[in-house]
């Protein structure tokens, strides 16, 4: 049985101090009174962290905001699937989908989260809160869905590059970033020694 020898939060950023050190494609904006990293559509953002203590596992936690008309899993070549992913040192550790659509008896675009794609879960499964939309549905409640996304992976190096990104499909809109986007409220990295 594995034993946790030590754990240390080595990075925690909720962007309240406007800190974008070591970010690539980092930008900030205000949403619902909070400073968020974003917003993004068919883009990646990454941060590289240096001088990590000795460890054999890292735990990455991201507070993810999914804005407006994400369609989840439909593989119709028009509105989906809408992928979001996390990478650690270039290795994909999560590829999933999200859906902000209403779920009615005759219409329900499923999502994969909290599992990897192609799991079929109801829209907003695993959400921690719902807020108004950002752009296309900015006047409507429940069109920004907030999730805590977390993964633990084996890791030994004294630096780590965290990459967050998406592959959103929206052939039926003239303004893709207003139709679907995402932001980040917090990134936290914990190093662990497990024997």
C-alpha positions in Angstrom: 0.0 0.0 0.0 1.3 3.5 -0.9 2.2 5.9 1.9 2.1 9.6 1.5 5.5 10.9 2.9 5.1 14.6 2.1 3.0 17.1 0.1 3.6 20.7 -0.5 1.5 23.3 -2.4 4.2 24.9 -4.6 2.0 27.1 -6.7 -1.4 28.7 -6.2 -2.7 31.5 -8.4 -6.2 33.0 -8.3 -5.0 35.9 -10.5 -6.1 38.5 -7.9 -2.5 39.9 -7.9 -2.5 40.0 -11.7 0.4 37.6 -11.7 1.2 36.2 -15.1 4.9 35.4 -14.6 6.1 32.4 -16.7 2.8 32.3 -18.7 2.6 31.9 -22.5 -0.6 33.5 -24.0 -1.7 34.6 -20.5 -4.3 37.4 -20.3 -6.8 38.5 -17.7 -10.3 39.9 -17.5 -13.0 40.6 -15.0 -16.0 38.4 -14.8 -18.7 38.5 -12.1 -16.4 40.5 -9.9 -13.4 38.1 -10.2 -10.2 38.3 -12.1 -9.9 35.3 -14.4 -7.3 34.0 -16.8 -8.9 34.1 -20.2 -11.1 34.0 -22.0 -10.1 31.4 -24.7 -11.5 29.8 -27.8 -9.4 27.3 -29.8 -6.3 28.3 -28.0 -3.8 27.1 -25.4 -2.4 28.9 -22.4 0.6 27.5 -20.4 2.7 28.3 -17.3 6.1 26.9 -16.5 7.0 26.4 -12.8 10.6 26.0 -11.7 12.6 24.9 -8.7 10.1 22.2 -7.5 11.1 20.3 -4.4 11.9 16.6 -4.7 8.7 14.6 -5.5 7.4 11.7 -7.5 3.8 12.9 -8.1 2.2 16.2 -9.0 -1.4 17.1 -8.4 -2.8 19.8 -10.7 -6.1 21.5 -9.7 -7.8 24.0 -12.0 -11.0 26.0 -11.4 -12.5 26.0 -14.9 -15.2 28.4 -16.2 -17.1 27.0 -19.2 -18.9 29.9 -20.9 -22.0 30.1 -23.2 -23.1 27.4 -25.7 -20.8 24.4 -25.2 -22.4 21.4 -26.9 -20.5 18.5 -25.3 -20.3 15.2 -27.2 -22.3 15.5 -30.5 -20.1 14.3 -33.3 -22.1 16.1 -36.0 -19.3 18.2 -37.6 -21.2 21.4 -36.8 -21.4 22.0 -33.1 -19.2 19.4 -31.5 -17.6 17.6 -29.9 -16.3 20.5 -27.8 -13.0 19.3 -26.2 -11.1 20.8 -23.3 -7.7 19.3 -22.2 -4.8 19.5 -19.7 -1.2 18.7 -20.4 1.7 18.2 -18.1 5.1 18.6 -19.8 3.4 18.0 -23.1 1.6 14.8 -22.1 -2.2 15.0 -22.2 -3.5 14.0 -18.8 -7.2 14.9 -19.5 -9.3 15.2 -22.6 -13.0 15.8 -21.9 -16.1 17.6 -23.1 -18.5 20.0 -21.4 -22.2 20.8 -22.2 -24.1 23.9 -21.1 -27.2 22.8 -23.0 -30.6 22.3 -21.3 -31.4 18.6 -21.0 -35.0 17.9 -22.1 -36.6 14.6 -23.1 -36.1 15.3 -26.8 -32.9 17.3 -26.7 -29.9 16.7 -24.5 -26.2 17.1 -25.6 -24.3 14.9 -23.2 -20.8 15.7 -21.8 -17.9 13.5 -20.8 -16.7 15.3 -17.7 -15.8 14.3 -15.0 -14.6 11.4 -17.1 -12.4 11.4 -20.2 -14.0 11.6 -23.7 -16.2 9.6 -24.8 -18.2 9.0 -21.6 -21.8 10.1 -21.7 -22.8 12.2 -18.7 -25.7 14.8 -18.4 -24.8 18.4 -19.0 -23.2 20.2 -16.0 -22.3 16.9 -14.2 -19.8 17.7 -11.5 -20.3 21.4 -11.6 -19.7 23.4 -8.4 -21.7 26.5 -9.4 -23.6 28.1 -12.3 -23.3 31.8 -13.3 -24.6 34.0 -16.0 -23.2 33.6 -19.5 -20.3 35.6 -20.7 -21.1 36.8 -24.2 -23.8 35.0 -26.4 -25.8 34.2 -23.3 -24.5 37.1 -21.1 -28.1 38.1 -20.1 -29.0 34.6 -19.0 -28.3 32.7 -15.8 -26.7 29.2 -15.9 -24.6 29.6 -19.1 -21.3 29.8 -17.3 -20.6 26.5 -15.5 -17.7 26.3 -13.0 -15.8 23.0 -12.3 -12.9 21.9 -10.1 -10.7 19.8 -12.5 -8.0 17.8 -10.8 -5.4 15.2 -12.0 -2.5 13.5 -10.3 0.4 12.2 -12.4 3.8 10.7 -11.8 6.5 13.4 -12.2 10.1 13.7 -11.1 11.6 16.8 -12.8 12.4 20.1 -10.9 10.3 22.1 -13.4 6.9 21.5 -15.0 5.0 23.0 -17.9 1.2 23.1 -17.4 -0.9 23.6 -20.6 -4.6 24.1 -20.8 -6.4 24.2 -24.1 -9.5 23.5 -26.2 -10.7 22.3 -29.6 -14.1 23.8 -30.0 -16.2 23.1 -33.1 -18.7 25.8 -34.1 -19.2 26.0 -37.9 -22.7 27.5 -37.4 -21.6 30.9 -35.9 -19.9 34.1 -37.2 -18.4 34.9 -33.8 -16.9 31.7 -32.3 -15.4 33.3 -29.2 -18.7 34.8 -28.2 -20.5 31.5 -28.8 -18.1 29.3 -26.7 -15.2 30.1 -24.5 -13.5 29.2 -21.2 -11.6 30.8 -18.4 -9.6 29.8 -15.3 -10.3 31.1 -11.8 -7.4 29.3 -10.1 -4.4 27.1 -10.8 -2.8 25.1 -8.0 0.0 22.6 -8.1 1.0 20.3 -5.2 4.1 18.1 -5.2 3.9 14.8 -3.3 6.3 12.1 -2.3 4.5 8.7 -2.2 6.3 5.5 -1.4 
